[in-house]
Amino acid sequence: MTDEEAGSEWLLTTERCGAVRAEGDNEVQQNESAGAGVPTERIDTPAEGGALIARTVAAAAVRDDLAARAAQLDAEDPLRGKRAEFVLDEAVYLDGNSLGALPQAVPERVREVVAREWGELRIRSWSESGWWTAPERIGDRIAPLLGAAPGQVVVGDSTSINVFKALVAAVRMADETGPAVDGVPRDEILVDAATFPTDGYIAQSVARLTGRTLRPVEAGKIPAEVSDRTAVALVNHVDYRSGRLNDLPRITAALHEAGALAVWDLCHSAGALPVGLDAHGVDLAVGCTYKYLNGGPGAPAYLYVRAEHQARFDSPLPGWNSHADPFGMNPEYVPAAGIERARVGTPDILSLLALEAALEVWEGVAVEDVRAKSLALSDFFLECVRAYVPRGRVRSVTPEPHDERGSQVALECAGAGEVMGELIRHGVIGDFRHPDVLRFGFTPLYTSFADAERAARVLAEVVAYVPGDGTASAVAAGAAEQGPTTM
Ligand SMILES: Cc1ncc(COP(=O)(O)O)c(C=O)c1O
């Protein structure tokens, strides 16, 4: 059944239901044939049935309008051809901010790496198949997406490990610049107060190891809070929970003004919006590749070290891969000259090369186009949520202004865990963050406007029967009409 057929089935089923006398107060049933949770309300009198039909017809008109708009936006989308480069199914996949979809090119490439490079060439592949240089080569492939010139990004290890490397190295660089003012050393590290937990845990450990104090500060307040005591600040570019985009140029400039360094976590921004690391003078940055870069589960992360800092980058994990002469096997450590010194041990070749194949989808794609579509998608989704979801049932915690928003929409919703479970059951895949946030990630390379419309429509259907605080009685009292939503 197509989506349009499902829509007319929805109307028909609801009308049919209007003629049926049934027990219960506006109980919501599932229409399995529609492929999604479609509400059919039970009513008590013919008069109520008439009102219901009128409401249903009005709702169908709104829905037709939004569906038509979605079709038009999809037809005009310059990135529309990219969707075919991914393995997708009937589901609406809005979890690319957690795990990106599989690019079509990856399975065959992984098969080739295993069968030919490992199976046949074996040890020769370290040189003949370019395994040894993969971390820098793939770093250079990611660099343009971060606004970085070549030679500054290396791929390997997890984001957590790269946070550790970056933060300790930053503190060591700050040490080199000596005491700040009147003999008072730079004795504090600032961390984004809303940070993804791993960054916070590691920052605590780095503070203990380096004898600093860790001070959590709201990202937007860092320019006011930074001082000549600050060695470095670790900030998330896009907040994983709310989707808020922090002002990287302003915060970085304020840190520099105070003589401190800026370490940015780009997990939720790289591949979704322009980052401009070089242009904004960022010192160090880290990020994962399994979200908007579609590298696959547990794909290796990356570390950016600004070219002018590389000679001073003193890694706290100086593994043999970062040695100037790794095969010299010298007992004495001499760091490699360039970004190689940010490596640690033997790279995870299978994951690295899967990532490299996944990055082919970026061929010919401008990050600016991705950003334009990301904003249009999330705007359209919010418009559909407002049109479909019962008033007061969800509240957006993602800022409305474009320059404060990443590529996800986070909706606070009572009963969010159960709501997301039902959404997934009905083919809309987002995720849920404790205690009450529904997250919907928009991945412009493969998310369509039709996906956004369907997700909002199914959300409306689900919240109509999953009780939230106080809303179960509101639904029972017939208050669950279409209308503006408190966002
Ligand atoms: C902002 C942010 N930082 C760090 C991480 C964790 O990275 P890893 O588990 O790859 O070390 C995540 C994971 O989702 C994240 O969203």
Ligand as a Chemical Component Dictionary entry (heavy atoms), coordinates in Angstrom:
data_LIG
# 
_chem_comp.id                   LIG 
_chem_comp.type                 NON-POLYMER 
_chem_comp.pdbx_formal_charge   0 
_chem_comp.three_letter_code    LIG 
# 
loop_
_chem_comp_atom.comp_id 
_chem_comp_atom.atom_id 
_chem_comp_atom.alt_atom_id 
_chem_comp_atom.type_symbol 
_chem_comp_atom.charge 
_chem_comp_atom.model_Cartn_x 
_chem_comp_atom.model_Cartn_y 
_chem_comp_atom.model_Cartn_z 
_chem_comp_atom.pdbx_ordinal 
LIG C1 C1 C 0 28.693 14.453 21.618 1  
LIG C2 C2 C 0 29.253 13.072 21.789 2  
LIG N1 N1 N 0 30.495 12.913 22.256 3  
LIG C3 C3 C 0 31.017 11.682 22.446 4  
LIG C4 C4 C 0 30.294 10.546 22.159 5  
LIG C5 C5 C 0 30.836 9.173  22.493 6  
LIG O1 O1 O 0 31.755 8.749  21.611 7  
LIG P1 P1 P 0 32.381 7.274  21.679 8  
LIG O2 O2 O 0 31.422 6.367  22.328 9  
LIG O3 O3 O 0 32.539 6.945  20.219 10 
LIG O4 O4 O 0 33.658 7.374  22.381 11 
LIG C6 C6 C 0 29.006 10.672 21.632 12 
LIG C7 C7 C 0 28.233 9.466  21.282 13 
LIG O5 O5 O 0 27.122 9.488  20.866 14 
LIG C8 C8 C 0 28.470 11.964 21.462 15 
LIG O6 O6 O 0 27.230 12.130 21.010 16 
# 
loop_
_chem_comp_bond.comp_id 
_chem_comp_bond.atom_id_1 
_chem_comp_bond.atom_id_2 
_chem_comp_bond.value_order 
_chem_comp_bond.pdbx_ordinal 
LIG C1 C2 SING 1  
LIG C2 N1 SING 2  
LIG C2 C8 DOUB 3  
LIG N1 C3 DOUB 4  
LIG C3 C4 SING 5  
LIG C4 C5 SING 6  
LIG C4 C6 DOUB 7  
LIG C5 O1 SING 8  
LIG O1 P1 SING 9  
LIG P1 O2 DOUB 10 
LIG P1 O3 SING 11 
LIG P1 O4 SING 12 
LIG C6 C7 SING 13 
LIG C6 C8 SING 14 
LIG C7 O5 DOUB 15 
LIG C8 O6 SING 16 
# 
